[in-house]
Amino acid sequence: MSAACRLRRLDEQASIVVLERGPHVSFANCGLPYHIGGAIRDRERLLVATPELLAARYALDVRVEHEVLAIDRPARQVLVRDLRAGKEYRLSYDRLDELPHDRELLVVCAVGQRGYVACRILSQRGFVCRNLSGGFALLQLWTRAERLRGDASAG
Ligand SMILES: Cc1cc2nc3c(=O)[nH]c(=O)nc-3n(C[C@H](O)[C@H](O)[C@H](O)COP(=O)(O)OP(=O)(O)OC[C@H]3O[C@@H](n4cnc5c(N)ncnc54)[C@H](O)[C@@H]3O)c2cc1C
């Protein structure tokens, strides 16, 4: 859960799925001794967050009673069993297959930093990739400067 919440803070757009085989996704382990010792009598007070709260607050897709059976690294998928429905399904954990390998990719973000990281990851996966250094911000400045230069030379 910590990783999922951290990822949400790093990326507002990411699609984040949390798979938990148990019935509770956020359980205060550190409160267990207090529960056993009687200081926390109500067991429900050990449940810190529900899937509904995590969906509303962090836009997390939390699936309790969904067990991960295997990780298929080459296919970048996890095999999951929905314990209640008794059904198995595969979940992809990236969409890199959708990118072309036969041409150079240009990665663009707001200021170039996320693009730089994305470009490194893509290069490690065998893609030919280039980052727009400075991102959209620099591109906008450059475009504006070009326009001003054009106006000045015309006038
Ligand atoms: C008694 C106790 C007291 C503690 N006190 C403290 C403390 O005071 N301070 C502190 O910092 N830490 C404390 N800890 C440690 C802290 O709880 C753990 O470090 C923390 O919970 C680890 O978080 P986690 O998400 O990595 O793992 P967990 O909280 O263990 O979560 C892992 C989850 O993965 C699920 N899971 C496992 N396999 C699968 C599968 N194949 N498919 C789907 N789901 C699966 C499990 O059901 C589990 O819910 C305490 C732990 C205990 C037990």
The ligand as an SDF file (V2000), in Angstrom:
LIG
                    3D

 53 58  0  0  0  0  0  0  0  0999 V2000
    3.2130   -7.4160   15.3530 C   0  0  0  0  0  0  0  0  0  0  0  0
    3.8450   -6.4720   14.3980 C   0  0  0  0  0  0  0  0  0  0  0  0
    4.1910   -5.1940   14.8390 C   0  0  0  0  0  0  0  0  0  0  0  0
    4.7840   -4.2920   13.9840 C   0  0  0  0  0  0  0  0  0  0  0  0
    5.0950   -3.0380   14.4320 N   0  0  0  0  0  0  0  0  0  0  0  0
    5.6300   -2.1340   13.5970 C   0  0  0  0  0  0  0  0  0  0  0  0
    5.9040   -0.8030   14.0190 C   0  0  0  0  0  0  0  0  0  0  0  0
    5.6450   -0.4370   15.1790 O   0  0  0  0  0  0  0  0  0  0  0  0
    6.4770    0.0520   13.1480 N   0  0  0  0  0  0  0  0  0  0  0  0
    6.7690   -0.3240   11.8700 C   0  0  0  0  0  0  0  0  0  0  0  0
    7.2780    0.4960   11.1190 O   0  0  0  0  0  0  0  0  0  0  0  0
    6.5100   -1.5700   11.4180 N   0  0  0  0  0  0  0  0  0  0  0  0
    5.9470   -2.4820   12.2390 C   0  0  0  0  0  0  0  0  0  0  0  0
    5.6720   -3.7360   11.8010 N   0  0  0  0  0  0  0  0  0  0  0  0
    6.0700   -4.1030   10.4340 C   0  0  0  0  0  0  0  0  0  0  0  0
    5.0830   -3.5660    9.4260 C   0  0  0  0  0  0  0  0  0  0  0  0
    3.7730   -3.9820    9.7100 O   0  0  0  0  0  0  0  0  0  0  0  0
    5.5270   -4.1620    8.0930 C   0  0  0  0  0  0  0  0  0  0  0  0
    6.8240   -3.7100    7.8310 O   0  0  0  0  0  0  0  0  0  0  0  0
    4.6350   -3.7100    6.9960 C   0  0  0  0  0  0  0  0  0  0  0  0
    3.3430   -4.1670    7.2280 O   0  0  0  0  0  0  0  0  0  0  0  0
    5.1350   -4.2870    5.6950 C   0  0  0  0  0  0  0  0  0  0  0  0
    4.2480   -3.8360    4.7070 O   0  0  0  0  0  0  0  0  0  0  0  0
    4.1270   -4.6070    3.3610 P   0  0  0  0  0  0  0  0  0  0  0  0
    3.0610   -3.9320    2.5570 O   0  0  0  0  0  0  0  0  0  0  0  0
    5.4770   -4.7540    2.7600 O   0  0  0  0  0  0  0  0  0  0  0  0
    3.6760   -6.0790    3.7700 O   0  0  0  0  0  0  0  0  0  0  0  0
    2.3660   -6.5520    4.4720 P   0  0  0  0  0  0  0  0  0  0  0  0
    1.7500   -5.5000    5.3290 O   0  0  0  0  0  0  0  0  0  0  0  0
    2.6990   -7.8740    5.0820 O   0  0  0  0  0  0  0  0  0  0  0  0
    1.3820   -6.7560    3.2510 O   0  0  0  0  0  0  0  0  0  0  0  0
    1.6050   -7.7810    2.3100 C   0  0  0  0  0  0  0  0  0  0  0  0
    0.2260   -8.1890    1.8340 C   0  0  0  0  0  0  0  0  0  0  0  0
    0.3750   -8.9870    0.6730 O   0  0  0  0  0  0  0  0  0  0  0  0
   -0.6220   -9.9900    0.6880 C   0  0  0  0  0  0  0  0  0  0  0  0
   -0.1430  -11.0780   -0.1590 N   0  0  0  0  0  0  0  0  0  0  0  0
    0.8860  -11.9080    0.0600 C   0  0  0  0  0  0  0  0  0  0  0  0
    1.0090  -12.7750   -0.9810 N   0  0  0  0  0  0  0  0  0  0  0  0
    0.0310  -12.4460   -1.8770 C   0  0  0  0  0  0  0  0  0  0  0  0
   -0.3490  -12.9630   -3.1570 C   0  0  0  0  0  0  0  0  0  0  0  0
    0.2890  -13.9660   -3.7370 N   0  0  0  0  0  0  0  0  0  0  0  0
   -1.3940  -12.3760   -3.8030 N   0  0  0  0  0  0  0  0  0  0  0  0
   -2.0400  -11.3130   -3.2510 C   0  0  0  0  0  0  0  0  0  0  0  0
   -1.7170  -10.7970   -2.0310 N   0  0  0  0  0  0  0  0  0  0  0  0
   -0.6910  -11.3730   -1.3640 C   0  0  0  0  0  0  0  0  0  0  0  0
   -0.7620  -10.3820    2.1540 C   0  0  0  0  0  0  0  0  0  0  0  0
   -2.0250  -10.9290    2.3960 O   0  0  0  0  0  0  0  0  0  0  0  0
   -0.5460   -9.0320    2.8580 C   0  0  0  0  0  0  0  0  0  0  0  0
   -1.7690   -8.4040    3.1470 O   0  0  0  0  0  0  0  0  0  0  0  0
    5.0540   -4.6670   12.6420 C   0  0  0  0  0  0  0  0  0  0  0  0
    4.7040   -5.9580   12.2010 C   0  0  0  0  0  0  0  0  0  0  0  0
    4.0960   -6.8500   13.0610 C   0  0  0  0  0  0  0  0  0  0  0  0
    3.6960   -8.2190   12.5430 C   0  0  0  0  0  0  0  0  0  0  0  0
  1  2  1  0
  2  3  1  0
  2 52  2  0
  3  4  2  0
  4  5  1  0
  4 50  1  0
  5  6  2  0
  6  7  1  0
  6 13  1  0
  7  8  2  0
  7  9  1  0
  9 10  1  0
 10 11  2  0
 10 12  1  0
 12 13  2  0
 13 14  1  0
 14 15  1  0
 14 50  1  0
 15 16  1  0
 16 17  1  0
 16 18  1  0
 18 19  1  0
 18 20  1  0
 20 21  1  0
 20 22  1  0
 22 23  1  0
 23 24  1  0
 24 25  2  0
 24 26  1  0
 24 27  1  0
 27 28  1  0
 28 29  2  0
 28 30  1  0
 28 31  1  0
 31 32  1  0
 32 33  1  0
 33 34  1  0
 33 48  1  0
 34 35  1  0
 35 36  1  0
 35 46  1  0
 36 37  1  0
 36 45  1  0
 37 38  2  0
 38 39  1  0
 39 40  1  0
 39 45  2  0
 40 41  1  0
 40 42  2  0
 42 43  1  0
 43 44  2  0
 44 45  1  0
 46 47  1  0
 46 48  1  0
 48 49  1  0
 50 51  2  0
 51 52  1  0
 52 53  1  0
M  END
$$$$
